[in-house]
């Protein structure tokens, strides 16, 4: 009985998040009518990056619509927000992943939310629900731990296509060319899309084969939902040394990442660590 009740609650939460995401899509579309105003810097985010007006608009809308729940909210701009002194769940949120794309009319940006049962030691491994919506098309991905990953309600899985026939999404800092040469020489196609949450979902759907970020800049708010979606679709995830991600989700944390289908993940780690 307890499992059935938990499933009903999760289904209700999914429907609420889907409705919220659809409304957010409209809010952002309207906010982008004046791109110059939308791009104005209005503060600093919790992790130190500039907050644009469109970021603030998106975050305020999402947070205002989640305060009725007993949540420990971790979000890109404000950092930690507690809607209750006794939270039941942790919500890790990026209301607008791909701000640059949105402001420059590049159609690849998203809304991302991951949920976990609240605990004082919660990590990425405790996330049990993830949802990502493409805010341009309205298409969405979601996953529940142990239940698989879905695109628009249809189950999806990774495709284990070798890098020399596949596509890599790569984010790297200046000065990293030497380390990347073996990886680039063995990859057929390279893409830098600009929304990590969607990149991960595209691997889950089999459209990309790997995602690599060696900047030590990627945050849990960007990736928490996408990583669960990828994992439930059969993907493999680690840091650059192949270690499982056990970063906290109680606040914003940054890390490096290798995410891919299983065989490609092993191939990427080997190529990254050749030099």
N, C-alpha and C positions, 0 to 999 in steps of 0.2 A: 504493500500500500504506500509506504514511504517513497519508493522509487517512482510510482505512478504520479504522486502529488508533485514530486520534484520535476518530473517531465512536463506536467501541465504548467507549472510555474515558468519553466524555461521556454515553453512554447509561447506563453503569453508575453514574456520578455522579448522574444524574437520578433513577434508581431509589433510590439511597441517600438523597438529599435528600427525596424523596417519603415514604419510610418514616420518616425522621427527623421530618418535619413532622407526620405522623400521630401519632407518639408525643408530640411537643411539645403537640399539641392536648389530649391526655389529661392531660399534666403540668399545663398551665395550668388546665384544667377542675377538677382536684383542688385546685390551689393557690387557686382562687377560692372554694372552699367556705367559707372564713372571709375575707370581703372586708375586714373591718377589719384583720386581720393582714396580708393581701396588700397593703394600701395603706400599710403603715408605711414611713416613709422610712428607708432603711438606708445611705445614702451619697449621693455626688454622682457623676453620670455624667461621662464624659470631656469632654462639651461644656458642662458646667456645670449641667445640670438635675438635680433630685432623682431619685435612684434608689429606686424602690419595691421592696418585697420580691418582688412578682410579676415585676418586671423582672429582678431578680437570679436568681430561680429559673429563668426562661426562658433567660437568657443562659448560666448555668452549665450547663444541660442541653445546649444547642447546642454550646458550646465544648468541653465534655468529650467530645462525640461526633465532633468534627472534628480532634482533636489527632493522630490517627493519620495524617493527610494532611500533606503538606509545604505549609503555608499561611502566608501573611501575612494575618492576620485583622483586620479593622476592624469593630468592633461598638460599639453605642450606649453601653453603660455603661463597659466597661473601656478602650475606645479601641483601641490596637494590641496585638495578641497574636501572637507568632510561634511556630508549632509546629515550625519548622525554621530553622536558620541559613542554609539554601539553599532558600528556598521556590520552588515551581513555579507556584503560583497565588495570586492575591489573592481573598479572600472578604470581601465587604462585606455586613454582616448587621444586620438589626433583628429580634431574636427576638420582640418584641411591639410592633408598631406600632399604637398606639391604646390605650395603657395606661388613660387616663381612661375610655374606653368600657368596657373590660373590668371595671374596678373599680366601675362604676356600672350594670352590667347592660344596657349599650347594645350590641346585637349587631353590632358592626362593628369588628373588629380582626384583625390579620394577622401572619404570619411572612414575612419577605422575605430572600432571599439572592441575591447576584449574584457571578459569577466572572469573572476575567480572568487572562490569562497574566501572570506576575510580570515587572515591569520597574521600574527605579528612577525612571521618569518616567511611570508609568501614570496615565491619566486616565479620565474617564467614557466616552470614546470607545473605550476598549480592552475594555470589558465585552463578553463574548461569550456569556454565559448568565445568564438571570434566572428566578427562581421566586418566586411569591407564593401563599401559602395563606390563605384565609379560615378563621380559627381557630374560628369559630362553626359553619360549615356543613361544613368540610372540603373545599370546592371549591377548585380551584387553577388558576393560570395559569402558563405558562412560555414561554420563547422562547430560541432559539439564533440568534446573528447570522447573517443570510443565509438562514435557514430558515423565517421567519415566526413568528407568535405563536399560542398555543393555549390554549383553555379546556377543561379536562377531556379533552384529547387532540384536540379539534376546532378547526380553524383559525378565527381571528377577524380582523376588520378594523374600523377606525374607520368612523363614519357622518358624512358632511359635512353635518350639519343646521345651518342658520344659528342664531345665538344667539336671535333673536326667536322661534324655534320650539323651541329646545333648552334644555339644562340646564347650568349652570355651577357648579363647585365652587370656592369662594373662601375664601382665608385672608388676613386683612388686619389690620394693627395699629390701635390707636386713633388717631384723628386723620387717617385716610386717606380720609374720606368724599368730599371734594371731588374727588380724583383718580378715584374709582371711580364717580361719578355717571353719566358717559356709558356706561360698561360696564353698570351696573345698569339704566339706562333702556332698554337695547337687549337685555336678557336676559329670556326668558320665565320661567325657573325658577332659583332659587338654592338650593344645598345646601351645608352644611358638615358633612361626614360624620365626620371625625376619624381617618382612617387614610389617609395620602397614598399608600401603596403600593397599596391597593385602589382609591382614586380613579383613579389612572393606569390600572389594569387595566380599570376600568369604561369609560373612554374608549376603550381598545383594543377592547373588546367592543361599543362603539356605544351604551352606556347613558347615558353623559355625553358632552357635547361639548367641554368645556374644563375645565382645572384652572389656577387662578391663585393664586400665593402671593407676596405683596409684603412679607412680614415680614423678609426676609433672615435667616430662622431655619431654613428647610428644610435638611435635611442629606442628604449622599450616602447614609448608611446607611438613611434612610427611603425613598429614591427610586431607588437604582441599578438594582434589578431591574425595578421598574415602568416606568422610563424606557425600558429596552431592549424590554420587552414592548410598550409603546406605539409605539415607533419601528418595530418589526418588523410591527406591525399597520397601518402607514401613517400614523402620527401625526407631528406636527412639534413640536419642543422647542427652547426658547431661554430666555435671560434676558429681562428686561423691555424691553431695547433690541433684541431680535431676534438676539442673538449666540449662537453655538453654545456649549453648556456644555463646558468643557474642564477642569473641576475635578479635582484629584488624587483618587485613591481609595486612597492609601497611608496616609491618616489622615482624621479627620473634618473635613469642610469644609461651610460653610453658604452658601446662595445664594437668590436669588429665582428664580421659575420661571413660564413660560407654556407649557402643554402642551395640545395640541388636535389635532383633525383639521386638515388643511392650510388650507382656506379660512377656517375659524373662527379658527385661529391668527393669520392676517393681520388678521382683523377685530378680535380682542382687542387686538393690539398697537396698531392704529390708535386704538381707543377709549381705551386706557390712556394714550396719549401726546397726547391732545387738549388737556389743560389745561396 
